[in-house]
Each structure stands twice: as C-alpha cells, then as structure tokens.
Amino acid sequence: SDYESDRNGAYSYLLGAKVSQAGETLPPDFVARTVPGGQYSMLNAAAGPPAETTVRLWKHVWELETAGHLKRAYKTDFEVHRDNGDVDLFIGLR
C-alpha cells in the first residue's frame, strides 16, 4: 500500500493477520489496518513453496500490466496465504 508512484516507486509492506473484531486490543508495536473497499482483480496459485508461488504471481501481474490487460490503482494490493499453501493475490484496480 501507500505507493509513491507505480511498481518502480517506494511503497509500504505490512505483514498482517485478520483479527476477529474492530477495536480489538493489539500487542504493543502492532497497528490495525483496514483494507479499503474497491475493485480488485484476484489471481490464485495452488500450493507450492510460498516464496516461489508469490514471486510467480507478482511476475504474472507485471506481465499483464505491461501488456495493458491490468489497470492498477496503486493504492492497496494484498496477498492471502492459506493454510494449505494456496496464495490469493488481490490487485487494486482503477
């Protein structure tokens, strides 16, 4: 999130976990964030080594974007890593 410009600029990266309710007491040094609503494109990769799976998904995003098939908003994108090893990547769209 917090993109400076596009995929080549600075951005923020936050590792998080879903909490059960808003306002839940968090440990010190933790922050609460809400993923903004909007239109997202979801890409999915089946179980595999998380580092390889996630990198492969992001490379695919960049290929789609370069080809003009994906119009990114550069506001918020997020990944969901499932217990079974699947990864869902949500890309914010314009």
C-alpha positions in Angstrom: 0.0 0.0 0.0 1.0 3.7 0.1 2.5 3.6 -3.4 4.7 6.6 -4.2 4.0 6.2 -7.9 3.9 2.8 -9.6 5.6 -0.6 -9.3 9.0 1.1 -9.5 8.5 3.6 -6.7 8.6 3.2 -3.0 5.6 1.6 -1.1 4.7 0.2 2.3 4.7 -3.5 3.0 2.8 -4.8 6.0 2.7 -8.4 7.3 -0.7 -8.9 9.0 -3.3 -11.3 10.2 -7.1 -10.9 10.2 -8.5 -10.0 13.7 -11.9 -11.0 14.9 -13.3 -7.6 15.5 -12.5 -3.9 15.0 -11.1 -2.2 18.1 -9.5 -5.4 19.4 -6.6 -4.8 21.8 -3.4 -5.3 19.9 0.0 -6.1 21.3 2.5 -3.1 21.6 4.1 -2.1 18.3 1.2 -3.6 16.3 -1.1 -1.5 14.1 -4.6 -2.1 12.9 -5.3 -1.5 9.2 -8.5 -1.9 7.2 -8.3 -3.0 3.5 -10.2 -0.4 1.6 -13.2 -1.4 -0.5 -13.0 -1.1 -4.2 -12.5 -3.2 -7.3 -9.8 -5.9 -7.1 -8.6 -8.5 -9.5 -7.8 -11.8 -7.8 -5.1 -14.1 -9.1 -4.6 -17.5 -7.4 -1.7 -20.0 -7.3 -2.1 -23.5 -6.0 0.0 -24.9 -3.1 3.7 -24.7 -3.5 6.7 -23.1 -1.8 5.4 -19.7 -0.7 8.3 -17.7 -1.9 8.2 -19.2 -5.4 4.4 -19.1 -5.6 4.2 -15.4 -4.6 7.1 -14.3 -6.8 5.5 -16.2 -9.8 2.1 -14.4 -9.1 3.7 -11.0 -9.0 5.6 -11.6 -12.2 2.3 -12.5 -13.8 0.8 -9.2 -12.6 3.7 -7.3 -14.1 3.3 -9.1 -17.4 -0.5 -8.4 -17.5 0.2 -4.8 -16.7 2.9 -4.4 -19.3 0.6 -5.9 -21.9 -2.2 -3.4 -21.0 -4.5 -6.1 -19.6 -4.4 -4.8 -16.0 -5.1 -1.2 -14.9 -3.7 -1.0 -11.4 -4.8 1.7 -9.0 -1.5 1.7 -7.0 -3.3 2.2 -3.7 -3.7 -1.1 -2.0 -2.8 -4.7 -3.0 -2.8 -7.7 -0.7 -2.0 -11.3 -0.5 -3.8 -14.1 1.4 -1.6 -17.1 2.2 -3.8 -20.1 3.1 -3.0 -22.9 5.5 -3.0 -25.4 2.5 -0.2 -23.4 0.7 -2.5 -21.6 -1.8 -1.9 -17.9 -2.4 -4.6 -15.4 -3.4 -3.3 -12.1 -4.7 -5.7 -9.1 -4.8 -4.7 -6.2 -7.1 -6.5 -2.9 -6.7 -7.9 -1.6 -10.0 -8.6 1.9 -11.3 
